[in-house]
Amino acid sequence: MNSLYRNLVFWAIIIVIMILLFNIFSKPRQTVVDKNYSDFISAVENNQVLEVETQGRNISWKDVEGKHYKTYAPEDPEMIKLLREKHVSIQAKKEGDSTFLQILFNWAPMILLLGVWLFFLRQVQVGGGKALSFGKSKAKILTKEHNRVTFENVAGIEEAKGELEEIISFLRDPKKFTKLGGRIPKGVLLIGAPGTGKTLLARAIAGEADVPFYTISGSDFVEMFVGVGASRVRDLFLQGKRNAPCIIFIDEIDAVGRHRGAGLGGGHDEREQTLNQLLVEMDGFESNEGVILIAATNRPDVLDPALLRPGRFDRQVIVPVPDIKGREEILRVHTKRTPFLAGDVDLAVLARGTPGFTGADLENLVNEAALLAARLEKDKIEMIDLEQAKDKVLMGVERKSMIIPFEERKNTAYHEAGHTLVAKMIPGTDPIHKVTIIPRGRAMGMIVTL
């Protein structure tokens, strides 16, 4: 809301300035002609002068046609007497009173335009005195105040955490690794399905590492104008080198790192130039020591092969869908935020009933259970709330209002009972957890095994 108010005030000021400029320049400017003193006296004698303004010996006068003139008068005590005889309006000012005001008024439009131009120039600059920011990187630096996340908040992907903990150890104590001839990895690519926790891992690195952490999205590099993305890549690595050792995180790198030349009828020049610059910065003639690039994608198949080779992305860390143990740990992490859990909640049973769930799915499950318990005005989240939330995430809400004939309900019950008997009688089948004939989503009934 604060940024909205600032924008409204900014545009209000701009509109007022434009109205003032329009009023100033729309007024007709009177041209003042220099005349000698004799012409002035002749005009007075011929009743051609309407108004006279005196300021010392400087005289400004207006004739009957509305034209303005000025002249410089000698010592002439008869002039005032002549003006009074001809009934000319006389206005006298102290010498030097309005000189500054006249100069200010004459130069006001130019000063106002200069001020507006400087204001706009300052708006499009970084820090007020640097180069124009159009080609500057949009990377944000994360600090400890930005909702700090650590590896304690990440569960179910222990191998991926181990790989990244080694990177953080390298940044904290590089001599431990370089004494045996090792070098710091230049890039780490996090690969995993949506919702498996790639961005959460990056935030955990920011929380664990005591080094600057820059974060940017791959789409922030791609612009309409060719060359802007490449300029932003250069500026991003320049910031990194100034603050080395540091970590740069690019989310959704497939937006800029797609295979070159794969498009029909030519490629996207801006995106390809941005990718070329990224390749050069990662492993070109000029090395960026101390700058570690971490990127995330769920589409490694579309990435350019030059981006995946060792020396650029030295490590490819798979962030998998969690197994049963990982799901239980993830549920434990998310239920820590919910202190009001009933005693009948069994996270192991819930983990067994959620195969294929990612970390984001499990977080959504816990949140749906909390909302359901609050809607029913419960003091604690019970196991039945978590079960209903799981079914809702899997198949949708219960269709209790659906009108089903008795015969159809009986047939559905026979059908699900048959599934139950078969699952019970066949050796080695997973244990039956729940049977229902309440419609949910596209299913008229279901049997749930663990």
Solvent accessible surface area in square Angstrom, and as a share of the most:
residue,aa,sasa,rsa
1,M,150,0.67
2,N,107,0.55
3,S,62,0.40
4,L,87,0.43
5,Y,118,0.45
6,R,157,0.57
7,N,80,0.41
8,L,105,0.52
9,V,87,0.50
10,F,41,0.17
11,W,142,0.50
12,A,50,0.39
13,I,88,0.45
14,I,17,0.08
15,I,101,0.51
16,V,84,0.48
17,I,32,0.16
18,M,107,0.48
19,I,93,0.47
20,L,86,0.43
21,L,13,0.07
22,F,143,0.59
23,N,66,0.34
24,I,52,0.26
25,F,121,0.50
26,S,64,0.41
27,K,130,0.55
28,P,119,0.75
29,R,167,0.61
30,Q,117,0.52
31,T,111,0.64
32,V,79,0.45
33,V,73,0.42
34,D,102,0.53
35,K,74,0.31
36,N,89,0.46
37,Y,38,0.14
38,S,76,0.49
39,D,62,0.32
40,F,0,0.00
41,I,33,0.17
42,S,53,0.34
43,A,16,0.12
44,V,1,0.01
45,E,90,0.40
46,N,98,0.50
47,N,94,0.48
48,Q,80,0.36
49,V,9,0.05
50,L,86,0.43
51,E,89,0.40
52,V,3,0.02
53,E,52,0.23
54,T,17,0.10
55,Q,27,0.12
56,G,47,0.45
57,R,100,0.36
58,N,83,0.42
59,I,3,0.01
60,S,53,0.34
61,W,11,0.04
62,K,58,0.25
63,D,14,0.07
64,V,72,0.41
65,E,127,0.57
66,G,26,0.25
67,K,109,0.46
68,H,59,0.26
69,Y,25,0.09
70,K,90,0.38
71,T,13,0.08
72,Y,137,0.52
73,A,3,0.03
74,P,69,0.43
75,E,134,0.60
76,D,45,0.23
77,P,117,0.74
78,E,106,0.47
79,M,22,0.10
80,I,75,0.38
81,K,122,0.52
82,L,32,0.16
83,L,1,0.00
84,R,174,0.63
85,E,103,0.46
86,K,67,0.29
87,H,168,0.75
88,V,14,0.08
89,S,66,0.42
90,I,66,0.33
91,Q,100,0.44
92,A,82,0.64
93,K,76,0.32
94,K,154,0.65
95,E,132,0.59
96,G,51,0.49
97,D,87,0.45
98,S,16,0.10
99,T,71,0.41
100,F,143,0.60
101,L,110,0.55
102,Q,94,0.42
103,I,93,0.47
104,L,81,0.40
105,F,136,0.57
106,N,85,0.44
107,W,146,0.51
108,A,33,0.26
109,P,15,0.09
110,M,115,0.51
111,I,94,0.48
112,L,52,0.26
113,L,81,0.40
114,L,98,0.49
115,G,38,0.37
116,V,20,0.11
117,W,147,0.52
118,L,90,0.45
119,F,77,0.32
120,F,81,0.34
121,L,56,0.28
122,R,155,0.57
123,Q,103,0.46
124,V,75,0.43
125,Q,40,0.18
126,V,57,0.33
127,G,77,0.74
128,G,21,0.21
129,G,69,0.67
130,K,126,0.53
131,A,67,0.52
132,L,105,0.52
133,S,40,0.26
134,F,112,0.46
135,G,20,0.19
136,K,57,0.24
137,S,17,0.11
138,K,101,0.43
139,A,21,0.16
140,K,146,0.62
141,I,84,0.43
142,L,43,0.22
143,T,65,0.38
144,K,128,0.54
145,E,146,0.65
146,H,102,0.46
147,N,119,0.61
148,R,129,0.47
149,V,18,0.10
150,T,22,0.13
151,F,16,0.06
152,E,146,0.65
153,N,62,0.32
154,V,4,0.02
155,A,16,0.12
156,G,14,0.13
157,I,7,0.04
158,E,88,0.40
159,E,139,0.62
160,A,2,0.01
161,K,24,0.10
162,G,35,0.34
163,E,69,0.31
164,L,0,0.00
165,E,79,0.36
166,E,68,0.30
167,I,3,0.01
168,I,6,0.03
169,S,42,0.27
170,F,13,0.05
171,L,13,0.06
172,R,141,0.51
173,D,69,0.36
174,P,59,0.37
175,K,156,0.66
176,K,118,0.50
177,F,49,0.20
178,T,62,0.36
179,K,155,0.66
180,L,156,0.78
181,G,71,0.68
182,G,37,0.36
183,R,137,0.50
184,I,27,0.14
185,P,14,0.09
186,K,41,0.17
187,G,0,0.00
188,V,1,0.00
189,L,0,0.00
190,L,0,0.00
191,I,19,0.10
192,G,10,0.10
193,A,44,0.34
194,P,93,0.58
195,G,30,0.29
196,T,8,0.04
197,G,18,0.17
198,K,18,0.08
199,T,64,0.37
200,L,57,0.28
201,L,0,0.00
202,A,1,0.01
203,R,88,0.32
204,A,0,0.00
205,I,1,0.00
206,A,23,0.18
207,G,8,0.08
208,E,45,0.20
209,A,9,0.07
210,D,113,0.59
211,V,28,0.16
212,P,41,0.26
213,F,3,0.01
214,Y,13,0.05
215,T,33,0.19
216,I,8,0.04
217,S,36,0.24
218,G,0,0.00
219,S,68,0.44
220,D,44,0.23
221,F,1,0.00
222,V,45,0.26
223,E,48,0.22
224,M,156,0.70
225,F,106,0.44
226,V,87,0.50
227,G,24,0.23
228,V,14,0.08
229,G,0,0.00
230,A,7,0.06
231,S,32,0.21
232,R,9,0.03
233,V,1,0.00
234,R,114,0.41
235,D,14,0.07
236,L,0,0.00
237,F,4,0.02
238,L,74,0.37
239,Q,46,0.20
240,G,0,0.00
241,K,66,0.28
242,R,173,0.63
243,N,62,0.32
244,A,42,0.33
245,P,63,0.40
246,C,0,0.00
247,I,0,0.00
248,I,0,0.00
249,F,4,0.02
250,I,0,0.00
251,D,33,0.17
252,E,75,0.33
253,I,0,0.00
254,D,17,0.09
255,A,35,0.27
256,V,1,0.00
257,G,0,0.00
258,R,97,0.35
259,H,83,0.37
260,R,75,0.28
261,G,61,0.59
262,A,74,0.57
263,G,46,0.44
264,L,182,0.91
265,G,92,0.88
266,G,54,0.52
267,G,39,0.38
268,H,90,0.40
269,D,92,0.48
270,E,2,0.01
271,R,34,0.12
272,E,37,0.17
273,Q,80,0.36
274,T,1,0.00
275,L,0,0.00
276,N,62,0.32
277,Q,32,0.14
278,L,1,0.01
279,L,10,0.05
280,V,83,0.48
281,E,25,0.11
282,M,10,0.04
283,D,40,0.21
284,G,31,0.30
285,F,224,0.93
286,E,119,0.53
287,S,57,0.37
288,N,14,0.07
289,E,111,0.50
290,G,14,0.14
291,V,9,0.05
292,I,1,0.00
293,L,1,0.01
294,I,0,0.00
295,A,0,0.00
296,A,0,0.00
297,T,0,0.00
298,N,50,0.26
299,R,99,0.36
300,P,44,0.28
301,D,108,0.56
302,V,23,0.13
303,L,6,0.03
304,D,5,0.03
305,P,82,0.52
306,A,27,0.21
307,L,0,0.00
308,L,45,0.22
309,R,94,0.34
310,P,103,0.65
311,G,8,0.08
312,R,28,0.10
313,F,3,0.01
314,D,43,0.22
315,R,62,0.22
316,Q,87,0.39
317,V,7,0.04
318,I,105,0.53
319,V,1,0.00
320,P,63,0.39
321,V,65,0.37
322,P,7,0.05
323,D,92,0.48
324,I,83,0.42
325,K,140,0.59
326,G,3,0.03
327,R,17,0.06
328,E,45,0.20
329,E,51,0.23
330,I,14,0.07
331,L,0,0.00
332,R,111,0.41
333,V,18,0.10
334,H,18,0.08
335,T,9,0.05
336,K,150,0.64
337,R,154,0.56
338,T,25,0.15
339,P,107,0.67
340,F,123,0.51
341,L,53,0.26
342,A,19,0.15
343,G,87,0.84
344,D,86,0.45
345,V,26,0.15
346,D,61,0.32
347,L,18,0.09
348,A,40,0.31
349,V,37,0.21
350,L,1,0.00
351,A,0,0.00
352,R,93,0.34
353,G,6,0.05
354,T,0,0.00
355,P,95,0.60
356,G,57,0.55
357,F,11,0.05
358,T,14,0.08
359,G,14,0.13
360,A,50,0.39
361,D,51,0.26
362,L,0,0.00
363,E,72,0.32
364,N,66,0.34
365,L,0,0.00
366,V,8,0.05
367,N,77,0.39
368,E,36,0.16
369,A,0,0.00
370,A,33,0.26
371,L,89,0.44
372,L,26,0.13
373,A,4,0.03
374,A,68,0.52
375,R,153,0.56
376,L,102,0.51
377,E,157,0.70
378,K,63,0.27
379,D,133,0.69
380,K,104,0.44
381,I,8,0.04
382,E,62,0.28
383,M,27,0.12
384,I,94,0.48
385,D,2,0.01
386,L,1,0.00
387,E,20,0.09
388,Q,65,0.29
389,A,2,0.02
390,K,2,0.01
391,D,4,0.02
392,K,68,0.29
393,V,46,0.27
394,L,96,0.48
395,M,59,0.27
396,G,24,0.23
397,V,91,0.52
398,E,49,0.22
399,R,89,0.33
400,K,156,0.66
401,S,108,0.70
402,M,71,0.32
403,I,166,0.84
404,I,26,0.13
405,P,83,0.52
406,F,134,0.56
407,E,101,0.45
408,E,78,0.35
409,R,116,0.42
410,K,75,0.32
411,N,89,0.46
412,T,20,0.12
413,A,40,0.31
414,Y,147,0.56
415,H,109,0.49
416,E,10,0.05
417,A,47,0.37
418,G,30,0.29
419,H,85,0.38
420,T,34,0.20
421,L,114,0.57
422,V,87,0.50
423,A,18,0.14
424,K,152,0.64
425,M,144,0.64
426,I,94,0.48
427,P,126,0.79
428,G,86,0.83
429,T,58,0.34
430,D,79,0.41
431,P,72,0.45
432,I,54,0.28
433,H,61,0.27
434,K,57,0.24
435,V,66,0.38
436,T,28,0.16
437,I,65,0.33
438,I,77,0.39
439,P,10,0.06
440,R,18,0.06
441,G,24,0.23
442,R,243,0.89
443,A,30,0.23
444,M,58,0.26
445,G,13,0.12
446,M,29,0.13
447,I,42,0.21
448,V,24,0.14
449,T,51,0.30
450,L,31,0.16
